[in-house]
């Protein structure tokens, strides 16, 4: 059976799968175009190519962010220029003078009766709320929800907010903003590489804690291939609150989550939603001018929690307050639009692996298959299935060749996890480690085969 025309092959990328989007979008700006009509944009407070997407206005006075829950009319870092929106409307003028007479007394009696009813109802609500109040494990900095199906986000936010910071980068006449998460009491902060890339080449990086204290910071390790970086606070305080790390393999679609960060300079902002999808291959591209021009493919967590420019590097946590992902990009309908309910986070297990390597050796190692791939539709018995087609073996004697992978094979799964294209295969390999053994489910001449592959290291 003939196959439809497929895009040209993609060169072997560091992890051994696709390196650039099919269809020749090599010239698109950071985070754009997957699928057609949708824009992936980093949530770092600036549009890396062309600038101006939520970036701090040039010459804007610098000041620490407002404390959580008190944004109100404070613009914070790099918020849009213009009148601030007040936290609540003030009275338009003095109140009416009290009425007198029988109707007035009747109104007072009704008000007393209503107040008594409200107090009774409020007392019942308070008793119920106290009985179902979540408990906080201070040693682990986590929350045990009384009802997992109805999380008390107030408690979760209170526990997690001190572990999330606001980041500002100034480099010459330009700059940007983002978020970060405290890893340990030594002052290590994890964030997105695209947030701080400019700061690693002569720029200045400042970090504001949730209580408004501001510290200088420097990049101690960065990995453009996963869009992760680690900062070190200079002269860190002794009372830092590291975040509790979770396990993204325990997530299921529909789980409640909270995003915390610094969108548009509004530090300490929390939004809630659910896990919309798992293992979502998302391709973004950094800004070559700032040193983050590498194409990044992430096997991402998709969430409905609102993520906007400035959220990049911030925390995605579960109801227990455990970090499950680092917010990194959003889908938008145009370059000027913000959140549309589709945000993406780098899974925490990948974050753990990369940050540990950056802290111990200063660099992260990446696995590869040693192949060139393309998007194909392959015969699967009587059916046809989207897959990652092997266009070339690029590393003679490498992992793919040693495992028996051939040109023309179509990969449809890695360790049982479906693969529906080149980017999907790349994302699956990217999240694994050098030396890991994986089982590839391959379609060859319409029949399924399983090949065991030991992943090599990208040179």
Secondary structure, DSSP 4 states (H G I P E B T S, - for coil): -PPPP-PPPBPPPTTSS--S-TTT-TT--TTB-SSTT-EEEE-SSS-TTT--SSPPPTTPPP-PPPPTT--TT---SSPPSSPPPPSSPPPSSPPPPPP-SHHHHHHHHHHHHHHHHHHHHHHHHHHHHHHT--EEETTTTEEE-S-TTS--HHHHHHHHGGGEEEEEEEETTEEEEEEEEE-STT-EEEEEHHHHGGGGGT-EEEEE-TTS-EEEEEEEEEETTTTEEEEEETT--TT--PPEE--GGG--TT-EEEEEEEETTEEEEEEEEEEEEEEEEEEEE--GGGT---EEEEEEEEE-S---TT-TT-EEEETTSEEEEEEEEEEESSTT----S-EEEEEHHHHHHHHHHHHHHSS---EE--EEEEEEEEEETTEEEEEEEEEEE-STTSHHHHHT--TT-EEEEETTEE--SHHHHHHHHHTS-TT-EEEEEEEETTEEEEEEEE-EE--
